[in-house]
Amino acid sequence: MTVAKTSSGASSCTLDARHYDVTIQGRDFRIFDTVGLNEPQSLRDPDCLIGAINKAYRLVRFLSDTGGINLLVFCVRRGRITTNMQQNYMLFHDFLCHKKVPVALVVTHLEHEEKMEDWWLYNNPHFTECGIQAVGHACITAKREFSDRYEASRQAVHGLLVAHGRGVGFTQERVSWVAELFQKLLDFVGVHPRLDSIKVRAQKLREYGLREEEIAALLVKITAMDEDMDLVKPLRPHVFHTLLRGRRSTHM
């Protein structure tokens, strides 16, 4: 089973991915730890765009070779539902997986809650209001010094993967997959590159190992939205912040 786990890191680039092979309750999983959107408007830079296209192609190739995506594990920190969080949900659930892959939520930094699971009871409606739908969740701590809660968290995540990481994985033809992903992503952030502005940088894609016919097909499809446009629209203002609450323990 292939599970795509989304995370964010200031030092990493969009769609950077590492994979880990693990066995849980006798079942084998390949987990891809994937970086989401940190600065969407950086895609205005053609060099950044070419780099992101390469990372997307590598990710799609790995996912295709391992049978597709069975489950998206969306890791979020307790606190606000931010614009960035909603953007990443759209990037992976809507754009990468065409809304065909279930999402499981893992909420971290809950070690000081009186009962970690109670956090979900308070805040589940906020995720629904923001359009984030989940088939399951785990309320956890990743801090080993909270040994009892850490072990309970470990078991909760394992249970989530075993319960929902099954079925036929979502996949499609690689070039079309990457092209459609970037068509949606660029339209969402309001970036419409000219074909000639990125074609001159295609040498980088060759250096990354893409074949000539793959490069040509990718560039044409990505820029097919409007080859005459080269402008940036403001980010669509449909996302908002929701303050999430919990009940902290009176002891550490």
N, C-alpha and C positions, 0 to 999 in steps of 0.2 A: 504494500500500500504506500502511496506517496502522499505526504502531507506538506503543504506549503505554510510555513509560519512567517508572519509578517512582523517586522520590527523596524525601528528607526534609530539612526545614529548620525550625529553631526559629522563624523569623520568618514562616513560611507556615502556611496553614490546610489541613486535610484536604481533598483533592480539588481544590485549586487547580491549574490547568493552563495551560500555554502550549504553543503548537505551532510547529513549524519545518518548512518545506518544503525538502527537500534532494534532490539527484540523485546517485546512487551507481552507478557502472558502467552508466550509461545508463538507470537505473530511477528513477522518482520515488517518494519517500517523504514522508509527513507524520508527523512524530514529535511526540507529545504528551509533554511533560515534566510529570509529575503528582506532586503531593505526597501522601504516604501519611499514616498515623496517627502523630501525635506524642504526644498525650495523649488516648487513647480516652475516658476518663471525662469529658472536657469536654462530651461529647454529653449529659450530664445536664442541662446548661443549655439550656432551650428556645430561647433566642436563638441559641446556637451551633449547635443542631440545625437550626434554620431556615436559617442561613447555609450549613451543610454540604449541606442538601437542594438549595439553589439552585445551589451549585457542582457537585453531582452532576448536576443536570438540564442545566446548561450543557455539562458534559463529555459527557454522553450524547447531547445534541443534536448537538454537533460530530462525535462519533464516528459517529453515524447518518448524518449528511450526507456523510461521507467514506467510507462503505462498510463501517464496522465496524472491529473490531480483528483484525489478522492475527498480531500477535506482541506479547508482553509482554517488555520488556527490564528485568530486575531488577538495578539497580545497587547493589552492596554494597561496603563497605570491608573490606579484610583485617582479620582479628581474630576476634572472637567472633561466633557466630551468636546474636543476641540475641532476647529476647522481641519487641521492636519489629519486628525483621526478619521473624520468623515471622508476626506479626500482619498486616504489610503484604502478605506473600505470600498470606495467606488473603483479605485485602480485595480484592486485584486478581484473583488467579487463581480463587479459589473463589466469592467474592461477586459481583464485577463481571462476570466472564467465565464463570461457571458451569462451570469446569474444562474449557472447550472451546477455549481459546486456548493455544498452546504458550508456554513461558517460556524465555528465554535469560538467562544470568547474565553480568554484567560485573563483575569484581572489580578494584577500584581500589587505589591506593597500594602498588603492588608494585615500585616503581622500585629498591628496595634489595635485592630478592631476587637471588640468584645467577643463577637463570633464572626469569623470571616464570611460565612455564608449569608449572614444577615445583610451584608452590604448589597448583595444582589436583590434581596427582597425590597430594599428601599429604592434601588436605582434601575431595576429592569425596565420600568416604563419609559425612562428617559432615552434609553437606546432605541426603543420602538419609535418614539417620537422623532428621533433623528434618522430614521430609516435604516438602522442597523439591526438586522434580523439574525438570530442565532438559534441553532438546533440544540445547543447545549452550552454549558459554561463551567468554569472552575474558578473559585475564589481562593487565591493562594498567597504565600510568601516564598520568595526565592532566597531568603537569608538563612543560611545554615545554623546560625546561632540560636534561632528559634526551633530547636530540634524537633519537638513534637509537631509543631505546625508545619515545619518543612516536610516531614515525612507524610503528613496528611495531604499536603499540597502535591507532593510527588504522586501519591496514589490517585488523587483527583484528576491530575492531568493524564495519567496512564488510562484511567477509566474513560476519560473523554475520547482519547484516541481509539481505544478498542471499540467503544460503542458506536462511534460515528465515522471512523476511518475505514470504511468498507464500501463495496459496490464497484461499479465500473468507473475508472478514472476518466475525467474529461480531457480530451485532446483534440487537435485538428492539424491540418497540414501546416508546416512550420512557417513558411513565408507569409501565408495568409494570416496566420495567428499573430505574428509580430506586426504585420502591416495594420491589421484591424485594431490591435492594441494601441498603436501609436496614432492612428486616425482619431480614435476616441479620446485619447489622452491629450493630444495637441489641440483638438477642438475644445476640450474642457478647459484647458488653461489659456486658451485664446491665442495660440501660436500657430501661424500658417506659413510655413517656410516655402520659399521658392525652390523649385527643383534644381535650378542651376547653382543655388547657394550651398546646397549640400552635396551635389554631384561632384564638385571639385574636391570634396573631402572624402570621397569614396575610397581613396587609397587606404585609409585607416581600416575600413571594413575588410579590404583584401588582406591587410596585415593581420587581422584577427582571424583569418581563415575562411571567410565566406567566399563562395564561388561567384564568378562574374554574373551568371544568370540569376542567382539569388539576390545579389546586390541590385541589379537592374530592376527586378520585380519589386523588391522592397521599396526602392526610392520612388518608383512610379506610383505604387499603391499609396504610399504615405502622403505624397504630395498631390494625389488626385482630387482631394477635396476642393482645391482652388489653386491652380498653378500660377495664377496671376497675382495672388495676394501675398503680401510680405509685411504683415502688421501684427500688432499685439492688442487683443481686446482685454478689458479688465476681467479678473476672475469672477466667475458667476457668483452672485451674492446670495446663494440659497442655503448656505451653511450657517450654523449658529452655535453658540456655546451654551452648555447646560451645566450648572454646578451640581456635582454629585455629592451626596452626603453619606455618612455612616455613623456608627456608634462606637467610639473608641473605648478600649478597656481602661480601667482606672489604674491598672498595674502594668509594668513593663515586663 
